[in-house]
Amino acid sequence: MSTAILAVDLGKTGCRASLRIDGTERARADGPGAPGLAARDGVAAAERAVTAVVREIDLRAMPFVLSVGAAGAASAPRARIEFARLLAGTPAVTAVAVTSDAVTAHAGALGGDPGVVLTAGTGAVVTAVDPTGRFTRIDGWGPLLGDEGSGGWIGLQGLRAALRGHDGRGPDTTLAAAAADQYGPLDTLPTLFGDHENQARLAAAFAPAVAAAAAADEVAAEIMSAAGHALGRAVLAAIDRGGLAAPVPYAVTGGLIELGAALWAPVDRILGGRVEYRTAHGRPIDGAALLGADTTTALEPLITRIS
């Protein structure tokens, strides 16, 4: 009998679903993300996001395993359990697997092998797994307490710099004009962000503009350099805390890959010979599919399962 797995990558920016039958993708859907399970009403928002993409896929009443990597699951284990229980009520679901999107990113990037994975998107987290299966997580603390170097962090620093320049509290920067072009008059930014349900996602949308400005704007260049240093330090912390021997297999996933040398050159300088760069095998959603099918990986203790 064919095995159907609906893999879901639920981030703060977007929610992606992929129906896999015997390992082959048969359908996919995309929708908005959720603030994270650790956020206020995070479980309800996550359920709405997953339900929306599940509805977009024609499951033809076939039984399926629902495997979800969700932002905030690592820092909110009770919410993760509550979320899994809610998903278990989805029609035709035979089993549910819920874990952190950082865990599915590691599984997707290194295919279950030991090593370190930097996931850099709206948020930022580094995960490491040693040969015995011991798991280490660095950062991923959300936009208020961490996620340093992430898209949300870069965008927020860029907007703060734009407002400092606008006020005369800081140096002139082209980021002020870029922010006005993207969001409207700078005086309206507090209202815009105050009314938005996902402020990190809204800020992260400005990260590409900051990266683009870095070639000619000193303020933007300093922000990108600081972001790269923050990400590099997080990777080194994961290596050191995880006790991994150099050179450590290392892969990067997430939307910030597209930001180019302004971000990644500082990261590479910090890491030096400590890592062995590997192209990611797959995406976080591929990791969710893998973990939905395989209950024997070293990551199993980090997964909440209901069947």
BAKEBA-581335 format. One record per residue (C-alpha): x, y, z; residue in three letters. Coordinates in steps of 0.001 Angstrom, whole numbers, plus 500000, padded with zeros to 6 digits. Last residue first. Layout:
REM BAKEBA-581335
XYZala;...
This chain:
REM BAKEBA-581335
498972508250515948ser;500485511263517680ile;504161512131517406arg;506114514978519002thr;509605515109517509ile;512819516194519228leu;513634512712520566pro;513549511433516928glu;516407513621515667leu;518919510754515610ala;516775509154512920thr;514689506014513511thr;511125507252513019thr;511455507655509255asp;508468508597507094ala;507354511878508656gly;510965512701509453leu;511905512479505780leu;508885514515504652ala;509659517216507212ala;513279517234506038gly;512119517706502464asp;510046520651503697ile;513168522073505318pro;514857522099501918arg;517059519546500288gly;520505518020500056his;522063521314501153ala;525319522072499386thr;528134521201501713arg;530743523488503257tyr;533382521815505390glu;533666523872508557val;536297525104511033arg;538691526192508287gly;537510529801508217gly;534187530240510002leu;534627533960510662ile;535690534814507126arg;532855532762505639asp;530220534612507661val;531685537999506699pro;531524537018502982ala;527975535699503390trp;526070538887504119leu;527343541446501606ala;528394538495499430ala;524875537536498377gly;521395538149499761leu;519943535045498047glu;521020532641500796ile;518857534778503083leu;515790532737502088gly;516664529693504121gly;519221526907504184thr;522936526717504869val;525081523604505177ala;528067522579507273tyr;529945519304507712pro;532434520050510507val;536138520356509742pro;536763520260512579ala;535554518070515456ala;532104518674516899leu;531800519257520644gly;528180520395520350gly;528874523512522410arg;531869524379520254asp;530222523683516899ile;526986525405517893ala;528906528430519186ala;530883528583515938leu;527641528629513927val;526192531375516130ala;529349533446515759arg;529061533216511975gly;525429534328512026leu;526221537338514229ala;529259538260512139his;527204538166508958gly;524509540356510499ala;527087542860511710ala;528604543022508222ser;525156543526506695met;524379546366509092ile;527754548006508497glu;527246547831504729ala;523816549461505060ala;525324552386506975val;528222552687504538glu;525989552880501476asp;527433551945498078ala;527636548141497973ala;525418547804501060ala;522341549206499327ala;521369545859497787ala;521711544093501143ala;519522546685502864val;516909546423500106ala;516931542623500368pro;516343542908504152ala;513235545107503837phe;510788542186503579ala;512267540915506831ala;510619543825508677ala;507111542761507618leu;507881539128508420arg;509099540065511885ala;506017542228512453gln;503558539408511833asn;500045540556512780glu;500600544098511460his;498753546971513166asp;501722548185515195gly;504048547822512226phe;502009550107509973leu;501202552496512796thr;504852552879513758pro;505896553178510071leu;503562556085509255thr;506150558824509815asp;508414557076507309leu;506015557839504460pro;505282554696502419gly;506475551148503050tyr;508700550203500107gln;509559553571498573asp;509781555199502005ala;512118552450503195ala;514366552850500141ala;514455556625500613ala;515547556243504224ala;517922553385503357leu;519909555771501181thr;521602556860504376thr;522309560143506100asp;524090559658509380pro;522252559435512691gly;520017561432515014arg;518980563772512173gly;515409562506512401asp;515305560941508917his;518806559535509402gly;517757557896512641arg;514554556675510956leu;516485555030508123ala;518897553455510596ala;515958551982512506arg;514514550693509243leu;517774549012508295gly;518176547473511739gln;514625546112511473leu;515240544650508032gly;518490543000509105ile;516882541520512235trp;513831540233510376gly;516053538725507696gly;518176537085510357ser;521534538284511676gly;520437537938515282glu;517330535775515690asp;517344536816519362gly;515131538143522142leu;512465540253520434leu;512559538654516975pro;512484535034518137gly;514892532973520194trp;516157530930517241gly;519588531190518828asp;521797528085519042ile;520446524528519079arg;522472521439519941thr;521375517828519383phe;523239514716520494arg;522767512018517857gly;525918510042518651thr;527723511367515546pro;527042514979516635asp;523986517001515593val;524148520775515293ala;521420523353514801thr;521768527049514059val;518787529394514148val;517787532584512373ala;514402534215511814gly;512866535687508663thr;515259533385506849gly;518579531946507945ala;518835528267508835thr;522440527414509629leu;523053523679509697val;525806521867511598val;526948518284511201gly;525811514706511683pro;523920513025508816asp;520112512913508653gly;519896514109505075gly;522239517035505699leu;520013519893504545ala;516591518277504903gly;517195516834508346ala;518749520072509573his;515877522153508155ala;513360519743509699thr;514985520334513080val;515070524107512659ala;511404524034511619asp;510802522649515082ser;508894519401515462thr;505445517975514854val;504637514465513612ala;501007513467513154val;499540510060512320ala;496582508587510437thr;495176511877509125val;492060511290507003ala;490251514379508393pro;492429516651510560thr;491833515878514242gly;495480514958514783ala;496315518545513874leu;494818519778517144leu;496801517236519149arg;500013518201517394ala;499421521889518167phe;498832521159521838glu;502042519120521967ile;504035521871520249arg;502485524486522541ala;503739522521525506arg;507203522254523940pro;507522526023523338ala;511185526831522636ser;511703524097520049ala;508311524515518391ala;508821528231517707gly;508699527924513922ala;506957524746512847ala;508213521635511044gly;505106519613510294val;504523515986509318ser;500953514904508526leu;500753511188507710val;498092510324505161phe;494874508396504599pro;493415509046501145met;490211511127501006ala;491114512377497534arg;493971514412499044leu;493413517332496691asp;495721519987498152ile;494580523571498768glu;492709522603501930arg;495960521422503498val;497437524872502807val;494741526692504784ala;494660524136507608thr;498396524624508144val;498106528409508455ala;495005528255510652arg;496645525725512967glu;499731527916513272ala;497654530962514178ala;495782528975516831ala;499020527627518272val;500689531043518285gly;497886532753520206asp;500647534789521881arg;503922533734520298ala;505822530572521221ala;504206528595518403leu;505531531040515817gly;504318534263514157pro;502465532333511415ala;503097531825507715gly;501072532793504667pro;500195530203502035gly;501731527745499597asp;500508524470498113ala;502052521327496660arg;501009518180494843ala;502373514785493762arg;505898514872495188glu;507535511448494998thr;508772509650498119gly;506247506813498034asp;503511509426497802ile;504618512906498850arg;502171515789499298leu;504044519047499811ser;502919521962501974ala;504465525395502371arg;503679528025505003cys;505287531428504672gly;506914534273506571thr;507080533022510148lys;507747529486509031gly;505567526409508680leu;507194523789506451asp;504563521106505929val;504982517533504689ala;501869515605503718leu;502966511993503645ile;501204509287501662ala;502468505699501886thr;501310503436499081ser;500000500000500000met;
